[in-house]
C-alpha cells in the first residue's frame, strides 16, 4: 500500500474525533477535538477515539454532541480496550507513524499493553518513518527484516519511538540499524535493575551518537522516592543515553504529582536543562 499524502483522507473512510490533542493525533481536515463544526461535513461515519482512561467521560460527552449530526457514531479507543489488529496510516495517529505489530510477550506490572492488546502479533507493514510498535524486536526475524526493507525506502530519518527492548536486542538487529538513516533510537530504563540491561544496549549501540540514543525513564511507580528516580536518570545519562522522564499514571485514576516530582519530570525530559546541571 502506498503512503498516503499528509492532510488527506480518502473518501469512504471516517471522521475522527479525539478526546485529547497530542503530538501523535492526526491533523487532517477530518480530525476534530471538540464539538461538531458549524459547516457541512462529508457523509461519513464518526469515530470517537479515547486514548486515556481519564478522558472516558469526555469521550461520552463528545459522543452525545456528535450524535446530534445524525451520523453513525462509534466510540472506542485504547481507554475502552478497543483494539484491532489492522492499521490504517493516518486514521487514528498522525501520518508518518507506522505500527507493524500489536501486543507484547512481556508482562511488566506498570504496562497496560499485555492486558489490552494481548500477546505479540505481526500485522501487515505500511510505510512510515516513525516505528511505534510496542515491542518490535520481539517479532520474528523475517518480520523485522521486512520492516527494515520498508524503512530503507523512507526519505526521513527513522525514529523508533515505540522503543527497542534491551532484552531482545541482538547483534543482527544492530547490523540492520546500520543500513538505515537513524534519527532516534529509544530504549527504556523503568527500574533500578534495568540499569544493568542498559549496559548491554550501551555496548551494542556504542557507535551511534548520544544525540540519537534516547531512553524512557519511568518515575513514581510503587511510591518510588524522587531521589531514587533522579539517581536513575543521572545513571542513564552517564551511560550515554538522553533520559526522557515519564511519570506513572495508573489506569483507574489520575495522579496529581507533587511539585518536586513535576520539577524532576520537567528537568529530565529536557536535555537542555539537565545537560546544564548534571555534574555541576
Helices and strands as residue ranges (DSSP letters): E 15-18, E 31-32, E 46-49, G 53-55, H 56-67, E 73-76, G 78-80, E 97-98, E 101-102, H 113-117, E 121-122, E 130-131, G 136-138, H 141-151, E 158-160, H 171-177, E 182-188, H 194-204, G 210-212, E 213-219, G 221-223, H 226-238, E 242-247, H 259-267, H 271-277
